[in-house]
Amino acid sequence: MVGVSGADLPRAIDPDVLRPRLPSPLQEVADERFARHGVRLLLKRDDLIHPELIGNKWRKLVPNLAAAGGRTVLTFGGAYSNHLRATAAAGRLLGLPTVGVVRGHELADRPLNPSLARCAADGMRLHFVDRSAYRRKDEPETRAALLRATACEEAYVVPEGGSNALAVRGCTALGEELRGHADVVALACGTGGTLAGLAAGLSPGQRALGVPVLRGGFLGAEIRALQDAAFGGPRGEWSLDERFHFGGYARTPPGLDAFAADFGRRHGLPVERLYVAKSLYGLVSLVEEGAFPRGTTVAAVVTGRPDVS
Ligand SMILES: *Cc1c(COP(=O)(O)O)cnc(C)c1O
């Protein structure tokens, strides 16, 4: 199976519960910052796939939920992780037990922030660990101790951010849906799992352009490793532009907020700040730098939407 579509939802999952809107809508929008340079802009509305498993989280989680086969799903995240929230929501919808291992032991003694409160309300059991244990969570001994401490030795483990080989293969459908529609596909990257799959699904001549929202310049190697794990080698044409992280994860300076609010007003969609705003800002900057020849069609993937809670 390449990619996941509504038609081939894994049988273990009740299709009425997680039925997605796929392919996600593709909308052309008029934006003079692009038109002035002879560039067409399309929005790939992955934010509309599912009301609770939003955007790329649906594409990445569903193949893993199927593989879990009814076992408890254990995964990892920071205090504001979209991935933890999506996993918790999926657990509630499917009646699957979920456990979230959260970075930051000190959080255990404080009232839950809205993101973690939502996870808990969805039935996710939260387990807080200190930052050094969290950093070592993928090392065998730390992992084994964690699974013992949470009584989860039998659980199905999804890595931080949800990006494993199944998740990456789930995202190839996003590329396939864009075949024939755009020359360049731009998106925000956290773990890079979505980009790794998307690039593999595009047709020759199309390319993916990733905007990392974390600082560090390590993401290229991780995307290559994810493609190795998912496909046995490199796939598709892709590149990263590392200039638009705005200081790092969850940093959203006022200039970025203003940009996002303005983009949302122009085009009538809510712009999520941690990821989507940075990718759109990067895209507008690239167009204004003349990075795309006239006649180019660019699709921006709207990978998520702001919290509605
Ligand atoms: C999780 C998330 C991403 C990052 O996806 P990766 O596959 O980790 O690169 C991008 N955008 C939004 C809105 C997200 O929630």
The ligand as an SDF file (V2000), in Angstrom:
LIG
                    3D

 15 15  0  0  0  0  0  0  0  0999 V2000
    2.8490   18.3620   13.4640 C   0  0  0  0  0  0  0  0  0  0  0  0
    2.6980   19.5050   12.5190 C   0  0  0  0  0  0  0  0  0  0  0  0
    3.6430   19.7630   11.4980 C   0  0  0  0  0  0  0  0  0  0  0  0
    4.9510   19.0190   11.3810 C   0  0  0  0  0  0  0  0  0  0  0  0
    4.8890   17.7990   10.7390 O   0  0  0  0  0  0  0  0  0  0  0  0
    6.2160   16.8970   10.6580 P   0  0  0  0  0  0  0  0  0  0  0  0
    5.7570   15.6880    9.9370 O   0  0  0  0  0  0  0  0  0  0  0  0
    6.6150   16.5870   12.0620 O   0  0  0  0  0  0  0  0  0  0  0  0
    7.2640   17.6550    9.9500 O   0  0  0  0  0  0  0  0  0  0  0  0
    3.3790   20.7990   10.6090 C   0  0  0  0  0  0  0  0  0  0  0  0
    2.2730   21.5600   10.7370 N   0  0  0  0  0  0  0  0  0  0  0  0
    1.3610   21.3620   11.7210 C   0  0  0  0  0  0  0  0  0  0  0  0
    0.1950   22.2700   11.8120 C   0  0  0  0  0  0  0  0  0  0  0  0
    1.5510   20.3340   12.6400 C   0  0  0  0  0  0  0  0  0  0  0  0
    0.6570   20.1680   13.6320 O   0  0  0  0  0  0  0  0  0  0  0  0
  1  2  1  0
  2  3  1  0
  2 14  2  0
  3  4  1  0
  3 10  2  0
  4  5  1  0
  5  6  1  0
  6  7  2  0
  6  8  1  0
  6  9  1  0
 10 11  1  0
 11 12  2  0
 12 13  1  0
 12 14  1  0
 14 15  1  0
M  END
$$$$
